[in-house]
Protein backbone atom coordinates (compact mmCIF):
# COMPACT_ATOMS: atom_id res chain seq x y z
CA UNK A 1 0.00 0.00 0.00
CA UNK A 2 1.34 3.41 -0.97
CA UNK A 3 1.90 6.24 1.46
CA UNK A 4 1.05 8.74 -1.30
CA UNK A 5 -2.46 10.18 -1.25
CA UNK A 6 -4.20 12.53 -3.68
CA UNK A 7 -6.88 15.01 -2.67
CA UNK A 8 -9.22 17.06 -4.83
CA UNK A 9 -11.08 20.20 -3.81
CA UNK A 10 -13.60 22.49 -5.47
CA UNK A 11 -15.32 25.75 -4.59
CA UNK A 12 -17.56 28.30 -6.29
CA UNK A 13 -18.88 31.66 -5.11
CA UNK A 14 -20.99 34.36 -6.71
CA UNK A 15 -19.59 37.83 -7.01
CA UNK A 16 -21.88 40.46 -5.58
CA UNK A 17 -20.98 41.54 -2.07
CA UNK A 18 -20.01 45.18 -2.53
CA UNK A 19 -19.21 45.49 1.19
CA UNK A 20 -16.67 42.66 1.17
CA UNK A 21 -13.20 42.70 -0.40
CA UNK A 22 -12.12 39.92 -2.77
CA UNK A 23 -9.53 37.49 -1.45
CA UNK A 24 -7.92 34.87 -3.67
CA UNK A 25 -5.14 32.55 -2.60
CA UNK A 26 -4.73 34.45 0.64
CA UNK A 27 -4.20 37.86 -0.97
CA UNK A 28 -6.41 40.91 -1.31
CA UNK A 29 -7.45 41.71 -4.87
CA UNK A 30 -7.86 45.49 -4.97
CA UNK A 31 -10.76 47.18 -6.77
CA UNK A 32 -12.84 44.05 -7.30
CA UNK A 33 -16.25 43.19 -5.92
CA UNK A 34 -16.23 40.52 -3.22
CA UNK A 35 -17.93 37.15 -3.17
CA UNK A 36 -21.15 36.24 -1.43
CA UNK A 37 -20.01 33.89 1.32
CA UNK A 38 -20.34 33.16 5.02
CA UNK A 39 -16.55 33.40 5.41
CA UNK A 40 -14.19 35.74 3.56
CA UNK A 41 -15.08 33.78 0.40
CA UNK A 42 -11.59 32.85 -0.84
CA UNK A 43 -12.45 30.11 -3.36
CA UNK A 44 -8.79 29.23 -3.84
CA UNK A 45 -8.10 28.49 -0.20
CA UNK A 46 -11.47 26.79 0.26
CA UNK A 47 -10.80 24.36 -2.57
CA UNK A 48 -7.23 23.81 -1.37
CA UNK A 49 -8.39 23.15 2.19
CA UNK A 50 -10.83 20.53 0.90
CA UNK A 51 -8.09 18.95 -1.23
CA UNK A 52 -5.77 18.63 1.77
CA UNK A 53 -8.49 17.20 3.98
CA UNK A 54 -9.59 14.79 1.25
CA UNK A 55 -6.06 13.52 0.67
CA UNK A 56 -5.82 12.70 4.37
CA UNK A 57 -9.21 10.92 4.25
CA UNK A 58 -10.85 13.53 6.49
CA UNK A 59 -14.07 15.54 6.42
CA UNK A 60 -14.56 18.65 4.33
CA UNK A 61 -14.17 22.34 5.12
CA UNK A 62 -17.90 22.71 5.88
CA UNK A 63 -17.68 20.09 8.61
CA UNK A 64 -14.70 21.80 10.26
CA UNK A 65 -16.10 25.31 9.81
CA UNK A 66 -19.91 25.14 9.41
CA UNK A 67 -21.53 28.03 7.58
CA UNK A 68 -24.59 28.06 9.80
CA UNK A 69 -23.02 29.26 13.04
CA UNK A 70 -22.09 32.80 14.06
CA UNK A 71 -18.55 31.91 15.21
CA UNK A 72 -17.49 31.18 11.62
CA UNK A 73 -19.07 34.32 10.12
CA UNK A 74 -16.43 36.20 8.09
CA UNK A 75 -13.74 33.75 9.22
CA UNK A 76 -10.45 34.09 7.35
CA UNK A 77 -9.65 31.40 4.83
CA UNK A 78 -5.93 31.52 5.69
CA UNK A 79 -6.88 30.54 9.24
CA UNK A 80 -9.04 27.66 7.94
CA UNK A 81 -6.24 26.43 5.66
CA UNK A 82 -3.69 26.53 8.48
CA UNK A 83 -6.03 24.67 10.84
CA UNK A 84 -6.67 21.95 8.25
CA UNK A 85 -2.94 21.63 7.62
CA UNK A 86 -2.25 21.26 11.35
CA UNK A 87 -4.79 18.45 11.45
CA UNK A 88 -3.23 16.53 8.55
CA UNK A 89 0.29 17.12 9.92
CA UNK A 90 -0.94 15.66 13.20
CA UNK A 91 -1.92 12.55 11.27
CA UNK A 92 1.63 12.22 9.95
CA UNK A 93 1.09 13.74 6.51
CA UNK A 94 3.27 16.16 4.57
CA UNK A 95 2.52 18.01 1.33
CA UNK A 96 4.44 16.99 -1.79
CA UNK A 97 2.76 19.32 -4.27
CA UNK A 98 -0.33 21.42 -5.00
CA UNK A 99 -1.91 22.26 -8.35
CA UNK A 100 -4.65 24.90 -8.50
CA UNK A 101 -6.87 26.01 -11.40
CA UNK A 102 -8.87 29.21 -10.92
CA UNK A 103 -11.69 29.84 -13.40
CA UNK A 104 -12.86 33.44 -13.73
CA UNK A 105 -13.29 36.17 -16.31
CA UNK A 106 -11.86 38.77 -13.93
CA UNK A 107 -9.51 39.34 -12.29
CA UNK A 108 -6.77 38.03 -14.58
CA UNK A 109 -5.00 35.36 -12.52
CA UNK A 110 -1.62 35.86 -14.23
CA UNK A 111 -1.42 39.27 -12.53
CA UNK A 112 -1.66 37.70 -9.04
CA UNK A 113 -0.28 34.19 -9.48
CA UNK A 114 3.17 34.74 -7.94
CA UNK A 115 1.77 36.65 -4.98
CA UNK A 116 -0.76 33.85 -4.31
CA UNK A 117 1.96 31.21 -4.49
CA UNK A 118 4.02 33.22 -2.00
CA UNK A 119 1.04 33.55 0.39
CA UNK A 120 0.11 29.86 0.21
CA UNK A 121 3.73 28.82 0.63
CA UNK A 122 3.97 30.97 3.75
CA UNK A 123 0.69 29.73 5.21
CA UNK A 124 1.69 26.08 4.78
CA UNK A 125 5.43 26.54 5.34
CA UNK A 126 6.29 24.68 2.13
CA UNK A 127 8.54 25.71 -0.78
CA UNK A 128 6.97 27.85 -3.49
CA UNK A 129 8.20 25.30 -6.02
CA UNK A 130 5.63 22.84 -4.63
CA UNK A 131 2.72 25.07 -5.72
CA UNK A 132 1.35 25.67 -9.21
CA UNK A 133 -1.51 28.03 -10.09
CA UNK A 134 -3.25 28.40 -13.44
CA UNK A 135 -5.96 30.80 -14.54
CA UNK A 136 -8.68 29.87 -17.02
CA UNK A 137 -11.81 31.53 -18.39
CA UNK A 138 -15.12 30.11 -19.56
CA UNK A 139 -15.36 32.20 -22.72
CA UNK A 140 -18.70 33.71 -21.76
CA UNK A 141 -20.36 30.39 -20.87
CA UNK A 142 -22.45 30.03 -17.67
CA UNK A 143 -22.35 32.27 -14.58
CA UNK A 144 -18.55 32.11 -14.33
CA UNK A 145 -18.14 32.99 -18.00
CA UNK A 146 -20.53 35.91 -17.62
CA UNK A 147 -18.43 37.30 -14.74
CA UNK A 148 -21.06 36.58 -12.09
CA UNK A 149 -19.07 33.94 -10.21
CA UNK A 150 -15.64 32.42 -9.69
CA UNK A 151 -14.66 28.78 -9.22
CA UNK A 152 -11.55 26.88 -8.32
CA UNK A 153 -10.25 23.31 -8.49
CA UNK A 154 -7.31 22.15 -6.36
CA UNK A 155 -5.39 18.91 -6.34
CA UNK A 156 -2.71 17.99 -3.86
CA UNK A 157 -0.39 15.08 -3.29
CA UNK A 158 0.55 14.26 0.26
CA UNK A 159 2.68 11.59 1.82
CA UNK A 160 1.89 9.81 5.05
CA UNK A 161 5.25 9.66 6.80
CA UNK A 162 4.19 7.89 10.01
C-alpha positions, 0 to 999 in steps of 0.5 A, spaced: 500 500 500 502 506 498 503 512 502 502 517 497 495 520 497 491 525 492 486 530 494 481 534 490 477 540 492 472 544 489 469 551 490 464 556 487 462 563 489 458 568 486 460 575 485 456 580 488 458 583 495 459 590 494 461 590 502 466 585 502 473 585 499 475 579 494 480 574 497 484 569 492 489 565 494 490 568 501 491 575 498 487 581 497 485 583 490 484 590 490 478 594 486 474 588 485 467 586 488 467 581 493 464 574 493 457 572 497 459 567 502 459 566 510 466 566 510 471 571 507 469 567 500 476 565 498 475 560 493 482 558 492 483 556 499 477 553 500 478 548 494 485 547 497 483 546 504 478 541 501 483 537 497 488 537 503 483 534 507 480 529 502 487 527 501 488 525 508 481 521 508 478 527 512 471 531 512 470 537 508 471 544 510 464 545 511 464 540 517 470 543 520 467 550 519 460 550 518 456 556 515 450 556 519 453 558 526 455 565 528 462 563 530 465 562 523 461 568 520 467 572 516 472 567 518 479 568 514 480 562 509 488 563 511 486 561 518 481 555 515 487 552 511 492 553 516 487 549 521 486 543 516 494 543 515 495 542 522 490 536 522 493 533 517 500 534 519 498 531 526 496 525 522 503 524 519 502 527 513 506 532 509 505 536 502 508 533 496 505 538 491 499 542 490 496 544 483 490 549 482 486 552 477 482 558 478 476 559 473 474 566 472 473 572 467 476 577 472 480 578 475 486 576 470 489 570 474 496 571 471 497 578 474 496 575 481 499 568 481 506 569 484 503 573 490 498 567 491 503 562 491 508 566 495 502 567 500 500 559 500 507 557 501 507 561 507 501 559 510 503 552 509 510 553 510 512 549 504 517 551 498 513 555 493 516 550 487 511 545 490 505 550 488 502 551 481 496 556 479 493 556 473 488 561 470 482 559 465 476 563 463 469 560 460 469 564 454 462 567 456 459 560 458 455 560 464 455 564 470 462 564 471 463 565 464 458 571 464 463 574 470 457 573 475 461 567 479 468 564 480 470 557 481 476 553 483 479 546 483 485 544 487 489 537 487 494 535 492 499 530 493 501 528 500 505 523 503 503 519 510 510 519 513 508 515 520 
